[in-house]
Amino acid sequence: MFEIADDKTVIFEAPVRPRTAGGVLPIVRWSFYLFIATIPFETINPDSRIEPTVVSLGILIASLIFQPMLVFRRPPLAFGLFAAYLLIFSAPIIAGPQNVYAMEAWWQLLVMTQLILMCWIGYNILQHEHIARRALLVLGLTCLLLAVLQLTGLSSHVTGSGESSQRVTSFGFHPNNIARILALGLLALVGLSYGSGNSFIRPRWSVWIPFGVIGIAIVQTGSRGALLALLAGVAVYAVGPGKSVEKIRNLALVTAAMGFFIFVSLQFQSTVDRFEIAVDDGNLARREQIYPMAWQLFKEKPLFGWGPVTAQYELGGRLAHVDEDTKNAHNLILNSLITTGLIGSVPLFAGTFLALWAGWKSRNGPRGVLPLSLITTVLVANMSGVWVANKMHWFVIAYALSSSVALSKKGRLWQSGQ
């Protein structure tokens, strides 16, 4: 651009460019933060499919009109594998006969497509370290808000009958689901403080206040699987890289955190009873019946599985539980095997492994052990439940995969002396 002054001198002026942070426009950045903030409250209206995350994801996708290249960047190999899984997942829905489960199957396909698209968008945005840290901070703070609402009784709801079987949840969440989300929010705050040498939250000790609040809310749900997944994510910090002093500090923090959860769990009789029942009686909330039956379904159709929705109805029918027509396998591996067989499960598992490997490799990067901690928690949680159709599952996958890019960028900065 240029203008002509009064003396006829031509004055050149640099073009005005929109403000960006690491190449991401503010409208995209803040839409992404909004989306992350709504995830802990995604089922605030359980009777409607118009969840807060549906609206916020729509806003995020709409904001990409101003920066479409965030979507059209070449994805890594893992997304090719996830796309292959989605194709196999969709094949019986599109090409197969339209049965009584067709509408449910089409809805599942729409959800899975949205989740993988969201993961791709998140991967591109989370490559920018300052955005990734703020996104995790938003996640941690919204989980803290949810925990406060639950502990104060403003959103809490007691499920189960009898003192020993009572579980606390919020906003219509399933207790296991809310516990898993809170666990990831807690780990996000801990990771931003202790995950690497460059703490994002200062003073570091201040993170223990939300740690206690969220931790109590998790124990209150009575979710055994989520608590074990959280402890697995915490344990990752004990094997993190660093100097001897840092390793000793991390080991002490891990020990203190585990001691805290054991102490708090002992204060809730329902939580104690649920663990005692699992150990003494082998009662795993009927998983001891679900797993063998799901394995039998897989052996009957090992290559292509039973198809989306049909697998859940078949499993539910054979288990014949009262008032339950459908049942998922309560295990990511088994659920994938009975739904898409080996043909669909292999690319899903391979893509997930690449995300885990990216988290492992990035331990010495700017994010430290946080990506590995989060994805470890997600994978352990998926051993007692199916979270593949949950947004937090794919957000963590995106964060872990983007960590390898953040690590390579850091390496280039070192080499250039910046």
C-alpha positions in Angstrom: 0.0 0.0 0.0 1.2 3.6 -0.6 0.0 7.2 -0.5 1.0 10.4 -2.2 2.1 13.2 0.1 1.6 16.9 -0.6 5.0 17.3 -2.1 4.2 14.5 -4.6 6.5 12.1 -2.8 5.3 8.5 -2.9 5.4 7.0 0.5 5.3 3.2 0.7 3.6 1.7 3.7 3.8 -2.0 4.8 0.5 -3.8 4.5 -1.4 -4.3 7.6 -1.5 -7.9 8.7 -3.9 -9.5 11.2 -2.4 -10.2 14.6 -1.5 -13.8 15.0 0.1 -15.9 17.7 2.3 -18.5 16.2 0.4 -18.2 12.9 -3.0 -18.8 14.5 -5.6 -15.9 14.3 -7.1 -14.7 17.6 -10.6 -15.7 16.4 -9.4 -19.3 15.9 -7.4 -19.3 19.1 -10.3 -18.1 21.3 -12.8 -20.4 19.6 -10.5 -23.3 20.4 -10.2 -22.2 24.1 -14.0 -22.0 24.2 -14.4 -25.5 22.9 -11.9 -26.9 25.5 -13.8 -25.0 28.2 -17.1 -26.7 27.3 -15.8 -30.3 27.3 -16.1 -30.8 31.1 -19.7 -29.7 30.7 -20.5 -31.6 27.6 -23.5 -33.6 29.0 -24.9 -30.8 31.1 -28.2 -31.5 29.2 -28.3 -35.3 29.0 -31.8 -35.4 27.4 -30.7 -33.5 24.3 -28.1 -34.1 21.6 -27.4 -30.4 21.4 -24.6 -30.4 23.9 -22.4 -27.3 24.7 -19.5 -28.9 22.9 -21.6 -29.3 19.7 -22.2 -25.5 19.7 -18.6 -24.6 20.6 -17.2 -27.1 18.0 -19.4 -25.5 15.4 -18.0 -22.1 16.4 -14.5 -23.4 16.1 -15.1 -24.9 12.7 -16.8 -21.7 11.5 -13.8 -19.7 12.7 -11.5 -21.7 10.3 -13.1 -19.9 7.4 -10.6 -17.1 8.2 -7.7 -19.6 8.3 -8.5 -22.7 6.4 -4.9 -23.9 6.1 -5.1 -25.0 9.7 -7.2 -27.9 8.4 -5.6 -28.5 5.1 -2.1 -29.0 6.3 -0.7 -32.5 5.6 -1.5 -34.7 8.6 0.9 -37.3 10.1 0.6 -41.0 9.5 -1.6 -41.5 12.5 -4.4 -39.6 10.9 -4.2 -41.8 7.8 -4.7 -44.8 10.0 -7.6 -43.1 11.8 -9.1 -42.3 8.4 -8.8 -46.0 7.4 -10.5 -47.0 10.6 -13.3 -44.5 9.9 -13.7 -45.9 6.4 -14.0 -49.4 7.7 -16.3 -48.3 10.4 -18.6 -46.6 7.9 -18.6 -49.5 5.3 -21.4 -51.6 6.8 -23.5 -48.5 7.5 -23.2 -47.1 3.9 -23.1 -50.3 1.9 -25.0 -52.7 4.2 -28.7 -53.4 4.5 -30.7 -50.8 6.3 -31.9 -52.5 9.5 -33.7 -51.2 12.6 -30.4 -49.9 14.0 -29.6 -47.8 10.9 -30.4 -44.4 12.4 -28.3 -45.1 15.4 -25.5 -46.3 13.2 -25.6 -43.2 11.1 -25.5 -41.1 14.2 -22.4 -42.9 15.5 -20.7 -42.4 12.1 -21.4 -38.7 12.3 -20.0 -38.5 15.8 -16.8 -40.4 14.9 -16.3 -38.2 11.8 -16.6 -35.1 13.9 -14.2 -36.4 16.5 -11.5 -37.3 14.1 -11.9 -34.0 12.3 -11.7 -32.2 15.7 -8.6 -34.2 16.5 -7.0 -33.1 13.2 -7.9 -29.4 13.9 -6.6 -29.7 17.4 -3.4 -31.3 16.3 -2.6 -28.3 14.0 -3.5 -25.8 16.7 -1.7 -27.5 19.6 1.6 -27.5 17.7 2.0 -24.0 19.0 3.3 -24.4 22.5 1.9 -21.2 24.1 -1.6 -22.1 22.7 -1.3 -25.7 24.0 -0.4 -24.5 27.5 -3.3 -22.1 27.6 -5.7 -24.8 26.3 -4.6 -27.1 29.1 -4.9 -24.4 31.7 -8.4 -23.7 30.5 -9.2 -27.5 30.8 -7.8 -27.6 34.3 -9.6 -24.5 35.5 -13.0 -25.6 34.1 -12.5 -29.0 35.7 -11.8 -27.2 39.0 -15.0 -25.3 38.5 -16.9 -28.5 37.9 -15.4 -30.1 41.0 -16.3 -27.1 43.1 -19.9 -27.2 41.9 -20.1 -30.9 42.7 -18.5 -30.6 46.2 -20.7 -27.7 47.2 -23.8 -29.6 46.1 -24.8 -27.0 43.4 -24.6 -29.6 40.6 -24.2 -32.9 42.5 -26.5 -35.8 42.1 -26.4 -39.1 44.1 -26.9 -42.3 42.2 -27.3 -45.8 43.6 -29.3 -47.1 46.6 -27.9 -47.8 50.0 -24.9 -46.1 51.7 -22.4 -48.6 50.3 -23.5 -48.2 46.7 -24.0 -44.4 46.5 -22.0 -42.5 44.0 -21.9 -38.7 43.4 -22.0 -37.1 39.9 -22.9 -33.8 38.3 -25.2 -32.5 35.5 -26.3 -35.9 34.4 -22.8 -37.3 33.8 -22.1 -40.9 34.3 -19.9 -41.1 37.4 -17.1 -42.9 35.4 -17.2 -40.3 32.7 -17.0 -37.3 34.9 -14.2 -38.9 37.0 -12.1 -39.5 33.8 -12.5 -35.9 32.7 -11.7 -34.5 36.1 -8.6 -36.8 36.2 -7.3 -35.3 32.9 -8.0 -31.8 34.1 -6.1 -32.5 37.4 -3.1 -33.9 35.5 -3.1 -31.0 33.1 -2.6 -28.6 36.0 0.1 -30.8 37.6 1.9 -31.1 34.3 1.9 -27.3 33.7 3.6 -27.0 37.1 5.9 -30.0 37.3 5.8 -31.6 33.8 9.0 -29.8 32.6 11.6 -27.5 33.9 9.7 -24.5 32.6 6.7 -24.2 34.9 3.6 -22.5 33.4 1.9 -22.1 36.8 3.8 -20.2 39.5 4.3 -20.6 42.4 4.3 -24.3 41.7 2.9 -25.1 45.2 -0.3 -23.3 44.3 -1.4 -26.3 42.1 -1.9 -28.5 45.2 -5.0 -26.5 46.1 -6.9 -27.5 42.9 -5.3 -30.9 43.1 -7.0 -31.5 46.5 -10.4 -30.1 45.4 -10.5 -32.1 42.1 -9.0 -35.2 43.7 -11.8 -35.3 46.4 -14.4 -34.9 43.6 -12.9 -37.8 41.7 -13.0 -40.1 44.7 -16.5 -39.0 45.5 -17.7 -40.5 42.2 -16.7 -44.0 43.3 -15.1 -44.7 39.9 -12.5 -47.4 40.4 -11.3 -47.4 36.7 -10.9 -43.6 36.6 -8.9 -43.6 39.9 -6.6 -46.3 38.7 -6.1 -44.5 35.4 -5.3 -41.3 37.3 -2.8 -43.1 39.5 -1.2 -44.5 36.3 -0.9 -41.0 34.9 0.6 -39.7 38.1 3.1 -42.6 38.2 4.5 -41.5 34.9 6.2 -38.6 36.7 8.3 -41.0 38.6 10.0 -42.2 35.4 10.4 -38.8 33.8 13.8 -37.6 32.6 15.8 -34.9 34.4 18.6 -34.4 37.0 18.9 -36.6 40.0 17.4 -33.8 42.2 14.4 -33.5 39.9 13.8 -37.3 39.8 13.9 -37.5 43.6 11.5 -34.6 43.8 9.1 -36.2 41.3 9.2 -39.5 43.1 8.4 -37.8 46.4 5.5 -35.9 44.7 4.2 -39.2 43.2 4.3 -40.9 46.6 2.6 -38.0 48.3 -0.1 -37.9 45.6 -0.8 -41.6 45.8 -0.9 -41.3 49.6 -3.4 -38.5 49.3 -5.8 -40.6 47.2 -5.5 -43.6 49.5 -6.3 -41.4 52.5 -9.3 -39.6 50.8 -10.7 -42.9 49.4 -10.7 -44.3 53.0 -13.0 -41.4 54.0 -15.7 -42.6 51.6 -17.3 -45.9 52.6 -18.9 -46.4 49.2 -15.5 -46.2 47.5 -14.0 -48.6 49.9 -16.8 -51.0 49.5 -16.5 -50.9 45.7 -12.8 -51.9 45.9 -13.5 -54.5 48.5 -16.2 -56.1 46.4 -13.9 -56.2 43.4 -11.1 -57.9 45.3 -13.1 -60.2 47.6 -16.0 -61.2 45.3 -14.5 -60.5 41.8 -17.5 -58.1 41.2 -16.4 -55.8 38.4 -19.8 -54.2 37.7 -20.6 -57.2 35.5 -17.4 -56.8 33.5 -16.6 -60.4 34.5 -19.6 -61.4 32.4 -19.2 -58.8 29.6 -15.6 -59.5 28.7 -16.0 -63.3 28.0 -19.2 -62.7 26.0 -17.5 -59.9 24.0 -14.6 -62.3 23.3 -17.0 -64.9 22.1 -18.6 -62.4 19.7 -15.2 -61.5 18.3 -14.3 -65.2 17.7 -17.5 -65.6 15.7 -16.7 -62.7 13.4 -13.0 -62.0 13.8 -12.3 -60.1 10.5 -15.0 -57.6 10.1 -16.9 -57.7 13.3 -20.6 -57.2 13.8 -20.7 -53.5 12.7 -21.5 -50.3 14.6 -24.5 -50.5 16.9 -25.3 -54.0 15.9 -22.4 -55.3 18.0 -23.8 -53.5 21.1 -27.3 -54.9 20.5 -25.9 -58.4 20.0 -23.8 -58.2 23.2 -26.7 -56.7 25.1 -29.1 -59.5 23.9 -26.8 -62.3 24.8 -26.1 -60.9 28.3 -29.8 -60.4 28.8 -29.5 -57.8 31.6 -32.7 -56.4 32.8 -33.8 -53.2 31.0 -30.6 -53.1 28.9 -31.1 -53.9 25.2 -27.5 -52.8 24.4 -24.2 -53.1 26.0 -20.7 -51.9 25.0 -17.8 -54.1 25.8 -16.4 -51.7 28.6 -13.0 -52.1 27.0 -11.6 -50.3 24.0 -9.9 -53.3 22.6 -12.8 -55.7 22.9 -15.3 -53.0 21.7 -13.3 -52.3 18.6 -12.8 -56.0 17.8 -16.5 -56.8 18.0 -17.5 -53.6 16.1 -15.0 -53.6 13.2 -13.0 -56.8 13.7 -9.3 -57.1 13.1 -9.6 -55.2 9.8 -10.8 -52.0 11.5 -9.0 -52.5 14.8 -5.5 -52.7 13.5 -5.4 -49.1 12.0 -7.1 -47.7 15.2 -4.6 -49.4 17.5 -1.7 -48.5 15.3 -2.7 -44.8 15.2 -3.2 -44.8 19.0 0.3 -46.4 19.4 1.8 -43.6 17.3 0.3 -41.1 19.7 1.7 -43.0 22.7 5.1 -43.2 21.0 5.0 -39.4 20.3 4.3 -38.8 24.0 7.2 -41.0 25.0 9.6 -39.3 22.6 8.6 -35.8 23.7 9.7 -36.4 27.4 12.8 -34.3 26.9 10.9 -31.6 25.0 9.2 -28.4 26.3 6.2 -30.4 27.5 8.1 -32.9 29.5 6.1 -36.0 30.6 2.7 -34.3 30.5 1.7 -35.8 27.0 2.8 -39.2 28.1 0.9 -38.9 31.4 -2.3 -37.8 29.7 -2.3 -40.5 27.1 -1.4 -43.2 29.7 -4.4 -42.1 31.7 -6.7 -42.3 28.7 -5.5 -45.7 27.6 -5.8 -47.1 31.1 -9.3 -45.6 31.4 -10.2 -47.3 28.1 -9.4 -50.7 29.7 -12.5 -50.5 31.9 -14.7 -48.4 29.6 -15.0 -47.3 26.0 -14.0 -43.7 25.5 -13.3 -43.7 21.8 -16.5 -41.7 21.1 -15.6 -39.1 23.7 -14.0 -35.7 22.9 -11.4 -35.9 25.7 -10.0 -39.1 24.2 -9.3 -37.4 20.9 -8.1 -34.2 22.4 -5.4 -36.1 24.3 -4.5 -38.0 21.1 -4.2 -34.6 19.3 -2.0 -33.2 22.1 0.2 -36.2 22.2 0.8 -36.3 18.4 1.4 -32.5 18.3 4.1 -33.0 21.0 6.5 -34.5 18.5 6.2 -31.4 16.3 6.7 -29.1 19.3 9.8 -31.1 20.1 11.3 -30.8 16.6 10.5 -27.1 16.6 12.4 -26.8 19.9 15.3 -28.6 18.3 15.5 -26.2 15.4 15.5 -23.3 17.8 18.4 -24.8 19.7 20.4 -25.4 16.5 19.8 -21.8 15.3 20.9 -20.5 18.7 17.6 -18.8 19.5 
